[in-house]
Amino acid sequence: MIDSTRATNPRTRQSLSLIAPEAVDRFIATYLPLGLMAHDLGTQAKHVSARLDKAEVRPIPLPDRCSMIYIRAEAAPVIAI
């Protein structure tokens, strides 16, 4: 979901991914991670998730091991209340 560039670590020669700040800005302009919403509201992610579920706002489908990520246009009005 976020564009990255493959690079080689100059010290260890291991391959790694680099993410440009502009790519993060584009991602945050479209999506809202659950943890970021909870941090901004000063509460636990469980409380924010319950509020979004009650408003029938669902996260985008991701594997179970991933954090919940919501579409900003759907989630922002609910958490602004």
mmCIF file as gemmi writes it, N, C-alpha and C atoms, coordinates in Angstrom:
data_model
loop_
_atom_site.group_PDB
_atom_site.id
_atom_site.type_symbol
_atom_site.label_atom_id
_atom_site.label_alt_id
_atom_site.label_comp_id
_atom_site.label_asym_id
_atom_site.label_entity_id
_atom_site.label_seq_id
_atom_site.pdbx_PDB_ins_code
_atom_site.Cartn_x
_atom_site.Cartn_y
_atom_site.Cartn_z
_atom_site.occupancy
_atom_site.B_iso_or_equiv
_atom_site.pdbx_formal_charge
_atom_site.auth_seq_id
_atom_site.auth_asym_id
_atom_site.pdbx_PDB_model_num
ATOM 1 N N . MET Axp A 1 ? 0.815 -1.194 0 1 0 ? 1 A 1
ATOM 2 C CA . MET Axp A 1 ? 0 0 0 1 0 ? 1 A 1
ATOM 3 C C . MET Axp A 1 ? 0.86 1.259 0 1 0 ? 1 A 1
ATOM 4 N N . ILE Axp A 2 ? 2.065 1.148 0.518 1 0 ? 2 A 1
ATOM 5 C CA . ILE Axp A 2 ? 2.989 2.28 0.513 1 0 ? 2 A 1
ATOM 6 C C . ILE Axp A 2 ? 4.153 1.911 -0.392 1 0 ? 2 A 1
ATOM 7 N N . ASP Axp A 3 ? 4.454 2.784 -1.33 1 0 ? 3 A 1
ATOM 8 C CA . ASP Axp A 3 ? 5.569 2.53 -2.247 1 0 ? 3 A 1
ATOM 9 C C . ASP Axp A 3 ? 6.892 2.553 -1.484 1 0 ? 3 A 1
ATOM 10 N N . SER Axp A 4 ? 7.737 1.582 -1.787 1 0 ? 4 A 1
ATOM 11 C CA . SER Axp A 4 ? 9.06 1.541 -1.165 1 0 ? 4 A 1
ATOM 12 C C . SER Axp A 4 ? 10.107 1.289 -2.235 1 0 ? 4 A 1
ATOM 13 N N . THR Axp A 5 ? 11.338 1.604 -1.879 1 0 ? 5 A 1
ATOM 14 C CA . THR Axp A 5 ? 12.467 1.413 -2.772 1 0 ? 5 A 1
ATOM 15 C C . THR Axp A 5 ? 13.417 0.414 -2.131 1 0 ? 5 A 1
ATOM 16 N N . ARG Axp A 6 ? 13.85 -0.555 -2.897 1 0 ? 6 A 1
ATOM 17 C CA . ARG Axp A 6 ? 14.806 -1.54 -2.389 1 0 ? 6 A 1
ATOM 18 C C . ARG Axp A 6 ? 16.199 -0.925 -2.414 1 0 ? 6 A 1
ATOM 19 N N . ALA Axp A 7 ? 16.947 -1.154 -1.338 1 0 ? 7 A 1
ATOM 20 C CA . ALA Axp A 7 ? 18.315 -0.643 -1.241 1 0 ? 7 A 1
ATOM 21 C C . ALA Axp A 7 ? 19.151 -1.66 -0.483 1 0 ? 7 A 1
ATOM 22 N N . THR Axp A 8 ? 20.448 -1.484 -0.551 1 0 ? 8 A 1
ATOM 23 C CA . THR Axp A 8 ? 21.37 -2.344 0.17 1 0 ? 8 A 1
ATOM 24 C C . THR Axp A 8 ? 21.986 -1.543 1.31 1 0 ? 8 A 1
ATOM 25 N N . ASN Axp A 9 ? 21.954 -2.114 2.495 1 0 ? 9 A 1
ATOM 26 C CA . ASN Axp A 9 ? 22.582 -1.467 3.639 1 0 ? 9 A 1
ATOM 27 C C . ASN Axp A 9 ? 24.083 -1.426 3.392 1 0 ? 9 A 1
ATOM 28 N N . PRO Axp A 10 ? 24.705 -0.257 3.43 1 0 ? 10 A 1
ATOM 29 C CA . PRO Axp A 10 ? 26.124 -0.173 3.096 1 0 ? 10 A 1
ATOM 30 C C . PRO Axp A 10 ? 27.035 -0.901 4.092 1 0 ? 10 A 1
ATOM 31 N N . ARG Axp A 11 ? 26.564 -1.077 5.316 1 0 ? 11 A 1
ATOM 32 C CA . ARG Axp A 11 ? 27.372 -1.735 6.328 1 0 ? 11 A 1
ATOM 33 C C . ARG Axp A 11 ? 27.252 -3.257 6.288 1 0 ? 11 A 1
ATOM 34 N N . THR Axp A 12 ? 26.016 -3.735 6.25 1 0 ? 12 A 1
ATOM 35 C CA . THR Axp A 12 ? 25.795 -5.18 6.336 1 0 ? 12 A 1
ATOM 36 C C . THR Axp A 12 ? 25.566 -5.833 4.98 1 0 ? 12 A 1
ATOM 37 N N . ARG Axp A 13 ? 25.329 -5.045 3.965 1 0 ? 13 A 1
ATOM 38 C CA . ARG Axp A 13 ? 25.048 -5.527 2.608 1 0 ? 13 A 1
ATOM 39 C C . ARG Axp A 13 ? 23.721 -6.28 2.516 1 0 ? 13 A 1
ATOM 40 N N . GLN Axp A 14 ? 22.882 -6.164 3.538 1 0 ? 14 A 1
ATOM 41 C CA . GLN Axp A 14 ? 21.569 -6.79 3.489 1 0 ? 14 A 1
ATOM 42 C C . GLN Axp A 14 ? 20.595 -5.893 2.748 1 0 ? 14 A 1
ATOM 43 N N . SER Axp A 15 ? 19.628 -6.513 2.093 1 0 ? 15 A 1
ATOM 44 C CA . SER Axp A 15 ? 18.615 -5.78 1.357 1 0 ? 15 A 1
ATOM 45 C C . SER Axp A 15 ? 17.596 -5.21 2.341 1 0 ? 15 A 1
ATOM 46 N N . LEU Axp A 16 ? 17.15 -3.987 2.087 1 0 ? 16 A 1
ATOM 47 C CA . LEU Axp A 16 ? 16.137 -3.363 2.924 1 0 ? 16 A 1
ATOM 48 C C . LEU Axp A 16 ? 15.236 -2.489 2.076 1 0 ? 16 A 1
ATOM 49 N N . SER Axp A 17 ? 14.091 -2.119 2.641 1 0 ? 17 A 1
ATOM 50 C CA . SER Axp A 17 ? 13.132 -1.265 1.942 1 0 ? 17 A 1
ATOM 51 C C . SER Axp A 17 ? 13.152 0.12 2.555 1 0 ? 17 A 1
ATOM 52 N N . LEU Axp A 18 ? 13.163 1.13 1.721 1 0 ? 18 A 1
ATOM 53 C CA . LEU Axp A 18 ? 13.128 2.517 2.174 1 0 ? 18 A 1
ATOM 54 C C . LEU Axp A 18 ? 11.81 3.137 1.733 1 0 ? 18 A 1
ATOM 55 N N . ILE Axp A 19 ? 11.164 3.852 2.651 1 0 ? 19 A 1
ATOM 56 C CA . ILE Axp A 19 ? 9.895 4.505 2.346 1 0 ? 19 A 1
ATOM 57 C C . ILE Axp A 19 ? 10.106 6.007 2.426 1 0 ? 19 A 1
ATOM 58 N N . ALA Axp A 20 ? 9.764 6.701 1.355 1 0 ? 20 A 1
ATOM 59 C CA . ALA Axp A 20 ? 9.922 8.156 1.305 1 0 ? 20 A 1
ATOM 60 C C . ALA Axp A 20 ? 8.838 8.831 2.15 1 0 ? 20 A 1
ATOM 61 N N . PRO Axp A 21 ? 9.151 9.949 2.786 1 0 ? 21 A 1
ATOM 62 C CA . PRO Axp A 21 ? 8.145 10.676 3.567 1 0 ? 21 A 1
ATOM 63 C C . PRO Axp A 21 ? 6.916 11.062 2.744 1 0 ? 21 A 1
ATOM 64 N N . GLU Axp A 22 ? 7.104 11.341 1.469 1 0 ? 22 A 1
ATOM 65 C CA . GLU Axp A 22 ? 5.98 11.701 0.603 1 0 ? 22 A 1
ATOM 66 C C . GLU Axp A 22 ? 5.019 10.526 0.451 1 0 ? 22 A 1
ATOM 67 N N . ALA Axp A 23 ? 5.555 9.304 0.405 1 0 ? 23 A 1
ATOM 68 C CA . ALA Axp A 23 ? 4.702 8.109 0.291 1 0 ? 23 A 1
ATOM 69 C C . ALA Axp A 23 ? 3.867 7.927 1.555 1 0 ? 23 A 1
ATOM 70 N N . VAL Axp A 24 ? 4.462 8.203 2.707 1 0 ? 24 A 1
ATOM 71 C CA . VAL Axp A 24 ? 3.717 8.118 3.97 1 0 ? 24 A 1
ATOM 72 C C . VAL Axp A 24 ? 2.614 9.176 3.989 1 0 ? 24 A 1
ATOM 73 N N . ASP Axp A 25 ? 2.921 10.381 3.545 1 0 ? 25 A 1
ATOM 74 C CA . ASP Axp A 25 ? 1.923 11.457 3.495 1 0 ? 25 A 1
ATOM 75 C C . ASP Axp A 25 ? 0.751 11.091 2.584 1 0 ? 25 A 1
ATOM 76 N N . ARG Axp A 26 ? 1.038 10.487 1.431 1 0 ? 26 A 1
ATOM 77 C CA . ARG Axp A 26 ? -0.031 10.059 0.525 1 0 ? 26 A 1
ATOM 78 C C . ARG Axp A 26 ? -0.894 8.98 1.169 1 0 ? 26 A 1
ATOM 79 N N . PHE Axp A 27 ? -0.263 8.05 1.88 1 0 ? 27 A 1
ATOM 80 C CA . PHE Axp A 27 ? -0.993 6.98 2.559 1 0 ? 27 A 1
ATOM 81 C C . PHE Axp A 27 ? -1.908 7.563 3.629 1 0 ? 27 A 1
ATOM 82 N N . ILE Axp A 28 ? -1.395 8.447 4.459 1 0 ? 28 A 1
ATOM 83 C CA . ILE Axp A 28 ? -2.173 9.038 5.553 1 0 ? 28 A 1
ATOM 84 C C . ILE Axp A 28 ? -3.284 9.934 5.02 1 0 ? 28 A 1
ATOM 85 N N . ALA Axp A 29 ? -3.118 10.491 3.851 1 0 ? 29 A 1
ATOM 86 C CA . ALA Axp A 29 ? -4.184 11.318 3.256 1 0 ? 29 A 1
ATOM 87 C C . ALA Axp A 29 ? -5.389 10.469 2.853 1 0 ? 29 A 1
ATOM 88 N N . THR Axp A 30 ? -5.181 9.188 2.583 1 0 ? 30 A 1
ATOM 89 C CA . THR Axp A 30 ? -6.25 8.299 2.141 1 0 ? 30 A 1
ATOM 90 C C . THR Axp A 30 ? -6.744 7.368 3.241 1 0 ? 30 A 1
ATOM 91 N N . TYR Axp A 31 ? -5.854 6.892 4.091 1 0 ? 31 A 1
ATOM 92 C CA . TYR Axp A 31 ? -6.186 5.879 5.092 1 0 ? 31 A 1
ATOM 93 C C . TYR Axp A 31 ? -5.91 6.38 6.511 1 0 ? 31 A 1
ATOM 94 N N . LEU Axp A 32 ? -6.587 5.758 7.488 1 0 ? 32 A 1
ATOM 95 C CA . LEU Axp A 32 ? -6.371 6.054 8.905 1 0 ? 32 A 1
ATOM 96 C C . LEU Axp A 32 ? -6.115 4.746 9.651 1 0 ? 32 A 1
ATOM 97 N N . PRO Axp A 33 ? -4.902 4.522 10.146 1 0 ? 33 A 1
ATOM 98 C CA . PRO Axp A 33 ? -4.645 3.341 10.967 1 0 ? 33 A 1
ATOM 99 C C . PRO Axp A 33 ? -5.335 3.476 12.327 1 0 ? 33 A 1
ATOM 100 N N . LEU Axp A 34 ? -5.789 2.378 12.87 1 0 ? 34 A 1
ATOM 101 C CA . LEU Axp A 34 ? -6.491 2.372 14.144 1 0 ? 34 A 1
ATOM 102 C C . LEU Axp A 34 ? -5.624 2.942 15.264 1 0 ? 34 A 1
ATOM 103 N N . GLY Axp A 35 ? -4.377 2.57 15.307 1 0 ? 35 A 1
ATOM 104 C CA . GLY Axp A 35 ? -3.473 3.063 16.348 1 0 ? 35 A 1
ATOM 105 C C . GLY Axp A 35 ? -3.292 4.566 16.306 1 0 ? 35 A 1
ATOM 106 N N . LEU Axp A 36 ? -3.243 5.133 15.12 1 0 ? 36 A 1
ATOM 107 C CA . LEU Axp A 36 ? -3.097 6.584 14.981 1 0 ? 36 A 1
ATOM 108 C C . LEU Axp A 36 ? -4.349 7.307 15.479 1 0 ? 36 A 1
ATOM 109 N N . MET Axp A 37 ? -5.521 6.757 15.178 1 0 ? 37 A 1
ATOM 110 C CA . MET Axp A 37 ? -6.762 7.362 15.668 1 0 ? 37 A 1
ATOM 111 C C . MET Axp A 37 ? -6.81 7.311 17.193 1 0 ? 37 A 1
ATOM 112 N N . ALA Axp A 38 ? -6.435 6.166 17.775 1 0 ? 38 A 1
ATOM 113 C CA . ALA Axp A 38 ? -6.454 6.021 19.227 1 0 ? 38 A 1
ATOM 114 C C . ALA Axp A 38 ? -5.473 6.993 19.88 1 0 ? 38 A 1
ATOM 115 N N . HIS Axp A 39 ? -4.313 7.148 19.301 1 0 ? 39 A 1
ATOM 116 C CA . HIS Axp A 39 ? -3.312 8.076 19.842 1 0 ? 39 A 1
ATOM 117 C C . HIS Axp A 39 ? -3.831 9.508 19.807 1 0 ? 39 A 1
ATOM 118 N N . ASP Axp A 40 ? -4.429 9.901 18.692 1 0 ? 40 A 1
ATOM 119 C CA . ASP Axp A 40 ? -4.959 11.26 18.563 1 0 ? 40 A 1
ATOM 120 C C . ASP Axp A 40 ? -6.092 11.533 19.547 1 0 ? 40 A 1
ATOM 121 N N . LEU Axp A 41 ? -6.898 10.509 19.84 1 0 ? 41 A 1
ATOM 122 C CA . LEU Axp A 41 ? -8.014 10.671 20.769 1 0 ? 41 A 1
ATOM 123 C C . LEU Axp A 41 ? -7.596 10.462 22.223 1 0 ? 41 A 1
ATOM 124 N N . GLY Axp A 42 ? -6.389 9.954 22.449 1 0 ? 42 A 1
ATOM 125 C CA . GLY Axp A 42 ? -5.91 9.703 23.796 1 0 ? 42 A 1
ATOM 126 C C . GLY Axp A 42 ? -6.628 8.557 24.486 1 0 ? 42 A 1
ATOM 127 N N . THR Axp A 43 ? -6.979 7.542 23.746 1 0 ? 43 A 1
ATOM 128 C CA . THR Axp A 43 ? -7.689 6.396 24.294 1 0 ? 43 A 1
ATOM 129 C C . THR Axp A 43 ? -7.106 5.111 23.725 1 0 ? 43 A 1
ATOM 130 N N . GLN Axp A 44 ? -7.693 3.984 24.107 1 0 ? 44 A 1
ATOM 131 C CA . GLN Axp A 44 ? -7.225 2.701 23.61 1 0 ? 44 A 1
ATOM 132 C C . GLN Axp A 44 ? -7.825 2.388 22.247 1 0 ? 44 A 1
ATOM 133 N N . ALA Axp A 45 ? -7.096 1.615 21.47 1 0 ? 45 A 1
ATOM 134 C CA . ALA Axp A 45 ? -7.563 1.231 20.137 1 0 ? 45 A 1
ATOM 135 C C . ALA Axp A 45 ? -8.861 0.44 20.211 1 0 ? 45 A 1
ATOM 136 N N . LYS Axp A 46 ? -9.042 -0.336 21.279 1 0 ? 46 A 1
ATOM 137 C CA . LYS Axp A 46 ? -10.258 -1.13 21.439 1 0 ? 46 A 1
ATOM 138 C C . LYS Axp A 46 ? -11.493 -0.222 21.494 1 0 ? 46 A 1
ATOM 139 N N . HIS Axp A 47 ? -11.38 0.93 22.159 1 0 ? 47 A 1
ATOM 140 C CA . HIS Axp A 47 ? -12.507 1.862 22.268 1 0 ? 47 A 1
ATOM 141 C C . HIS Axp A 47 ? -12.838 2.492 20.917 1 0 ? 47 A 1
ATOM 142 N N . VAL Axp A 48 ? -11.812 2.845 20.174 1 0 ? 48 A 1
ATOM 143 C CA . VAL Axp A 48 ? -12.024 3.436 18.851 1 0 ? 48 A 1
ATOM 144 C C . VAL Axp A 48 ? -12.631 2.402 17.913 1 0 ? 48 A 1
ATOM 145 N N . SER Axp A 49 ? -12.126 1.173 17.964 1 0 ? 49 A 1
ATOM 146 C CA . SER Axp A 49 ? -12.652 0.103 17.121 1 0 ? 49 A 1
ATOM 147 C C . SER Axp A 49 ? -14.126 -0.157 17.424 1 0 ? 49 A 1
ATOM 148 N N . ALA Axp A 50 ? -14.49 -0.145 18.699 1 0 ? 50 A 1
ATOM 149 C CA . ALA Axp A 50 ? -15.89 -0.361 19.084 1 0 ? 50 A 1
ATOM 150 C C . ALA Axp A 50 ? -16.778 0.762 18.556 1 0 ? 50 A 1
ATOM 151 N N . ARG Axp A 51 ? -16.283 1.996 18.618 1 0 ? 51 A 1
ATOM 152 C CA . ARG Axp A 51 ? -17.06 3.129 18.113 1 0 ? 51 A 1
ATOM 153 C C . ARG Axp A 51 ? -17.264 3.013 16.6 1 0 ? 51 A 1
ATOM 154 N N . LEU Axp A 52 ? -16.222 2.603 15.881 1 0 ? 52 A 1
ATOM 155 C CA . LEU Axp A 52 ? -16.334 2.453 14.433 1 0 ? 52 A 1
ATOM 156 C C . LEU Axp A 52 ? -17.248 1.283 14.066 1 0 ? 52 A 1
ATOM 157 N N . ASP Axp A 53 ? -17.164 0.182 14.814 1 0 ? 53 A 1
ATOM 158 C CA . ASP Axp A 53 ? -18.059 -0.959 14.572 1 0 ? 53 A 1
ATOM 159 C C . ASP Axp A 53 ? -19.516 -0.565 14.798 1 0 ? 53 A 1
ATOM 160 N N . LYS Axp A 54 ? -19.77 0.202 15.843 1 0 ? 54 A 1
ATOM 161 C CA . LYS Axp A 54 ? -21.13 0.642 16.146 1 0 ? 54 A 1
ATOM 162 C C . LYS Axp A 54 ? -21.691 1.501 15.01 1 0 ? 54 A 1
ATOM 163 N N . ALA Axp A 55 ? -20.823 2.297 14.379 1 0 ? 55 A 1
ATOM 164 C CA . ALA Axp A 55 ? -21.231 3.14 13.253 1 0 ? 55 A 1
ATOM 165 C C . ALA Axp A 55 ? -21.186 2.377 11.931 1 0 ? 55 A 1
ATOM 166 N N . GLU Axp A 56 ? -20.879 1.082 12.001 1 0 ? 56 A 1
ATOM 167 C CA . GLU Axp A 56 ? -20.794 0.205 10.829 1 0 ? 56 A 1
ATOM 168 C C . GLU Axp A 56 ? -19.739 0.641 9.818 1 0 ? 56 A 1
ATOM 169 N N . VAL Axp A 57 ? -18.628 1.145 10.329 1 0 ? 57 A 1
ATOM 170 C CA . VAL Axp A 57 ? -17.473 1.471 9.496 1 0 ? 57 A 1
ATOM 171 C C . VAL Axp A 57 ? -16.503 0.306 9.641 1 0 ? 57 A 1
ATOM 172 N N . ARG Axp A 58 ? -16.189 -0.344 8.554 1 0 ? 58 A 1
ATOM 173 C CA . ARG Axp A 58 ? -15.35 -1.544 8.58 1 0 ? 58 A 1
ATOM 174 C C . ARG Axp A 58 ? -13.948 -1.229 8.053 1 0 ? 58 A 1
ATOM 175 N N . PRO Axp A 59 ? -12.923 -1.918 8.604 1 0 ? 59 A 1
ATOM 176 C CA . PRO Axp A 59 ? -11.557 -1.72 8.096 1 0 ? 59 A 1
ATOM 177 C C . PRO Axp A 59 ? -11.398 -2.371 6.725 1 0 ? 59 A 1
ATOM 178 N N . ILE Axp A 60 ? -10.373 -1.944 6.026 1 0 ? 60 A 1
ATOM 179 C CA . ILE Axp A 60 ? -10.09 -2.569 4.741 1 0 ? 60 A 1
ATOM 180 C C . ILE Axp A 60 ? -9.602 -3.995 5.005 1 0 ? 60 A 1
ATOM 181 N N . PRO Axp A 61 ? -9.878 -4.924 4.121 1 0 ? 61 A 1
ATOM 182 C CA . PRO Axp A 61 ? -9.477 -6.315 4.359 1 0 ? 61 A 1
ATOM 183 C C . PRO Axp A 61 ? -7.958 -6.482 4.262 1 0 ? 61 A 1
ATOM 184 N N . LEU Axp A 62 ? -7.384 -6.944 5.365 1 0 ? 62 A 1
ATOM 185 C CA . LEU Axp A 62 ? -5.952 -7.223 5.451 1 0 ? 62 A 1
ATOM 186 C C . LEU Axp A 62 ? -5.776 -8.55 6.179 1 0 ? 62 A 1
ATOM 187 N N . PRO Axp A 63 ? -4.606 -9.171 6.085 1 0 ? 63 A 1
ATOM 188 C CA . PRO Axp A 63 ? -4.367 -10.402 6.842 1 0 ? 63 A 1
ATOM 189 C C . PRO Axp A 63 ? -4.513 -10.159 8.352 1 0 ? 63 A 1
ATOM 190 N N . ASP Axp A 64 ? -4.766 -11.222 9.106 1 0 ? 64 A 1
ATOM 191 C CA . ASP Axp A 64 ? -5.001 -11.123 10.54 1 0 ? 64 A 1
ATOM 192 C C . ASP Axp A 64 ? -3.843 -10.492 11.302 1 0 ? 64 A 1
ATOM 193 N N . ARG Axp A 65 ? -2.641 -10.694 10.852 1 0 ? 65 A 1
ATOM 194 C CA . ARG Axp A 65 ? -1.481 -10.192 11.578 1 0 ? 65 A 1
ATOM 195 C C . ARG Axp A 65 ? -1.268 -8.686 11.405 1 0 ? 65 A 1
ATOM 196 N N . CYS Axp A 66 ? -2.047 -8.055 10.551 1 0 ? 66 A 1
ATOM 197 C CA . CYS Axp A 66 ? -1.901 -6.62 10.278 1 0 ? 66 A 1
ATOM 198 C C . CYS Axp A 66 ? -2.835 -5.794 11.155 1 0 ? 66 A 1
ATOM 199 N N . SER Axp A 67 ? -2.434 -4.566 11.388 1 0 ? 67 A 1
ATOM 200 C CA . SER Axp A 67 ? -3.268 -3.634 12.14 1 0 ? 67 A 1
ATOM 201 C C . SER Axp A 67 ? -4.489 -3.259 11.302 1 0 ? 67 A 1
ATOM 202 N N . MET Axp A 68 ? -5.525 -2.786 11.969 1 0 ? 68 A 1
ATOM 203 C CA . MET Axp A 68 ? -6.728 -2.359 11.25 1 0 ? 68 A 1
ATOM 204 C C . MET Axp A 68 ? -6.491 -0.983 10.639 1 0 ? 68 A 1
ATOM 205 N N . ILE Axp A 69 ? -6.829 -0.868 9.374 1 0 ? 69 A 1
ATOM 206 C CA . ILE Axp A 69 ? -6.677 0.387 8.655 1 0 ? 69 A 1
ATOM 207 C C . ILE Axp A 69 ? -8.02 0.723 8.025 1 0 ? 69 A 1
ATOM 208 N N . TYR Axp A 70 ? -8.471 1.942 8.231 1 0 ? 70 A 1
ATOM 209 C CA . TYR Axp A 70 ? -9.766 2.394 7.738 1 0 ? 70 A 1
ATOM 210 C C . TYR Axp A 70 ? -9.576 3.438 6.651 1 0 ? 70 A 1
ATOM 211 N N . ILE Axp A 71 ? -10.578 3.577 5.803 1 0 ? 71 A 1
ATOM 212 C CA . ILE Axp A 71 ? -10.555 4.635 4.794 1 0 ? 71 A 1
ATOM 213 C C . ILE Axp A 71 ? -10.899 5.942 5.505 1 0 ? 71 A 1
ATOM 214 N N . ARG Axp A 72 ? -10.056 6.942 5.321 1 0 ? 72 A 1
ATOM 215 C CA . ARG Axp A 72 ? -10.179 8.203 6.042 1 0 ? 72 A 1
ATOM 216 C C . ARG Axp A 72 ? -11.566 8.849 5.854 1 0 ? 72 A 1
ATOM 217 N N . ALA Axp A 73 ? -12.097 8.849 4.645 1 0 ? 73 A 1
ATOM 218 C CA . ALA Axp A 73 ? -13.373 9.507 4.369 1 0 ? 73 A 1
ATOM 219 C C . ALA Axp A 73 ? -14.517 8.865 5.147 1 0 ? 73 A 1
ATOM 220 N N . GLU Axp A 74 ? -14.415 7.582 5.463 1 0 ? 74 A 1
ATOM 221 C CA . GLU Axp A 74 ? -15.461 6.892 6.209 1 0 ? 74 A 1
ATOM 222 C C . GLU Axp A 74 ? -15.268 7.013 7.724 1 0 ? 74 A 1
ATOM 223 N N . ALA Axp A 75 ? -14.037 6.947 8.184 1 0 ? 75 A 1
ATOM 224 C CA . ALA Axp A 75 ? -13.768 6.898 9.62 1 0 ? 75 A 1
ATOM 225 C C . ALA Axp A 75 ? -13.682 8.28 10.269 1 0 ? 75 A 1
ATOM 226 N N . ALA Axp A 76 ? -13.163 9.27 9.565 1 0 ? 76 A 1
ATOM 227 C CA . ALA Axp A 76 ? -12.964 10.594 10.168 1 0 ? 76 A 1
ATOM 228 C C . ALA Axp A 76 ? -14.25 11.22 10.717 1 0 ? 76 A 1
ATOM 229 N N . PRO Axp A 77 ? -15.379 11.166 10.012 1 0 ? 77 A 1
ATOM 230 C CA . PRO Axp A 77 ? -16.594 11.759 10.581 1 0 ? 77 A 1
ATOM 231 C C . PRO Axp A 77 ? -17.052 11.067 11.868 1 0 ? 77 A 1
ATOM 232 N N . VAL Axp A 78 ? -16.811 9.777 11.994 1 0 ? 78 A 1
ATOM 233 C CA . VAL Axp A 78 ? -17.262 9.029 13.164 1 0 ? 78 A 1
ATOM 234 C C . VAL Axp A 78 ? -16.407 9.36 14.387 1 0 ? 78 A 1
ATOM 235 N N . ILE Axp A 79 ? -15.084 9.438 14.202 1 0 ? 79 A 1
ATOM 236 C CA . ILE Axp A 79 ? -14.224 9.692 15.352 1 0 ? 79 A 1
ATOM 237 C C . ILE Axp A 79 ? -14.169 11.174 15.724 1 0 ? 79 A 1
ATOM 238 N N . ALA Axp A 80 ? -14.652 12.049 14.844 1 0 ? 80 A 1
ATOM 239 C CA . ALA Axp A 80 ? -14.657 13.478 15.148 1 0 ? 80 A 1
ATOM 240 C C . ALA Axp A 80 ? -15.769 13.843 16.115 1 0 ? 80 A 1
ATOM 241 N N . ILE Axp A 81 ? -16.737 12.933 16.294 1 0 ? 81 A 1
ATOM 242 C CA . ILE Axp A 81 ? -17.882 13.213 17.155 1 0 ? 81 A 1
ATOM 243 C C . ILE Axp A 81 ? -17.465 13.191 18.612 1 0 ? 81 A 1
